[in-house]
Amino acid sequence: MQRAAGRRNLETDMQSATRLTRILRLALALGGLLGTAAAQAQPAYPARAIEVVVPSSAGGGTDVMARLFADSANKRLPQPMIVINRPGASGVIGLGEVLRAKPDGYKVALLISELATIPGMKLARFTSDDFVPIAGLNAEPAVIAVKADARWTNVDALLAEARSRPAPASLPTQPARARRRC
């Protein structure tokens, strides 16, 4: 008798599970149809202007690169791509603006090399991991250079002379805003 009751409970449980499975499948199918309809109702991207935020001053190399890219994109896009300069704090102002924006593709950043140093300088709480590169525009190598007629022909010779002097060597730097000017 207990076995018969157990079989009936098992059969009832299986029927309930089958009904639940059918209901879930129907709900998923309807959800898929509704999702497709909603996706079709949305305007094609881009439906409005795309802002390219340059986290440095106008007129420098980064700004020029962004404007060349925008000019090229504007020949192919139905909506304009607009370059907006947001300099300050070694790029933190402009990059922070992009991170705070809605991730809908209408505000993008032109990343700059300072992004590698921002976390170490404790200027912001974001890092390069907070961005996803979607296009490479140029390669900007960083080099140590001396005047063409200087006596040093490589970094080893420069360091050797610096070590031989009694006073410690120093390396002058420029403020972030001056580095970006031509």
N, C-alpha and C positions, 0 to 999 in steps of 0.2 A: 503494500500500500504506500509506503514511504517512497518507493522507487517510482511508482506511477505519479505521485504528486510532484516528485522532483523533476520527472520528464515534462509534466505539464508546465511547471514553472520555467524550465529551460526553454520549452517551445514558446511560451509567452514572452520570455525575455528576448529570444531570437526574433520573434515577430515585431516586438517593440523596437529592437535595434534596427531591423530592416526598414520599418516605417521611419525611424529617425534618420537613417541614411538617405532614404528617398527625399525627405523634407530638406535635409542639408544640401543634397544635390540640386534640388529645385531652387533653393535659396541662392546657391552659388551661381546657378545658371541665370537667374533673374538679376542677380547683382552684376554679373558679367555683362548682360544686355544693357542694364542701366548705366554701368560704367562706360560702355562703348558709346551709348547715346550722349552721355555727358561729355566725353572726350570729343565727339564729333561737334558738339555745340560750341566748344571753345574756339576762339579765333586762332588762326595759324600764327606761329611764332616767326618773326617778331611782329606783334600787333602795334607796337609803339617804339619810340627811340630807345636804343641801347646806350647806356652811359659807360664809357671806359674811364675809370678813375686812375689818374696818374698821380702817385703819391710824392710828386716833386714839382718844382716850379716850372712854369712855361719857358720854353726856349732851350732847354738842355737836351742832351741826347735821348733820355727816356721819353720826354715829351715829343720830340721829333719822330721817334720810332712809333709811338702811339698814333700820331697823326697820319703817318704813312700807312699804317695798318688800317685805320678808320677810313681813309680815302679809298683804299683798295676795296674794303668791305662795302662801302657805300655804293660802289658800282654794281654790286651783286645782291644787295639786300633791298627789300621793299620799304624798309623803314631806316632812318638815319642812325649812324653810330656817331655819338658825340663824345669828344674828349673833354674831360673835366679835370683840372689840376687841383689837387688838395695837398699842398706841401705842409710839412711841419713834423717835428719830432722824429727826424730820420725816416719818415714814411709812415709813422704810426697813425697820423690823422687820416690819411687817405685809405690805408689798408683797413683800419678799424671801421671806417664808413662802409666799406664793402662787406665786411664780416657782419655788421649789424643789419644790412639790407636783407630783404626777403630773397630767398634763393630761387628766383624765378628767371634768371638769365638776363635781366634788364639792367643790372649793375655789375660790371666785371672790373677786375683790377689788372693793371700791368705791374707785375711783380718786379721788385728791384733788389739788387744784391744786399742792401741794408737789412732785408728780412732775415738774413743769416746772423746778424749781430744784435738785432732788437732784443731777443730774449736775454742774452748775456748782459746787455746794458740795463736790463730791467725797466725798459721804457713801456712795455705792454705785456699782457698776459697771453698773447697769441704767438704762435710759431709758424713755420712753414708747413707744418702738418695740418693747419687749419685751412689751407688752400689746396685746390686740386688744379694742377696745370692742365690746360686743354689745348694749348698751341704754343710752340716755340717760335719766337720772332727773331731772335739773334743770339749770338754767343758773345759775351763780354768778358774777355780775359782780364784778370787783374795782374799787373806786373810791377816790378820794381825797376825804375829806369833812372839813368843818369844822363847828363849832358853828353852829346856825341863825342866830344874831345876830352872827356874826363879820363883820369889815369886808371880807373877801375874798369875791367872788361867783363867781370862776373861778380856774383854775390860773395864768393869766397874771398876775393881780393878786398872788397869793401869791408867785410866783417873782420878780416885780418888787420886792416889798418885801424878800424874802430877799436879793436881789442888792444892794440899797441899804444894807444893814446892814454895819458894819465887821467883825463876827465872822461866821465861816462858819455857815451854817444846818445844823441836824442834824435827822434824822428818827428819832424813837424807834421801836424795834421790840420785839416781845414774843417770848419763847421759843416754840418750836413747840407745846409742851404747853399753854401758857397761851392761845394763839390758838384752840384748839379747845374751850375751856370756855365755857359760857353764863353 
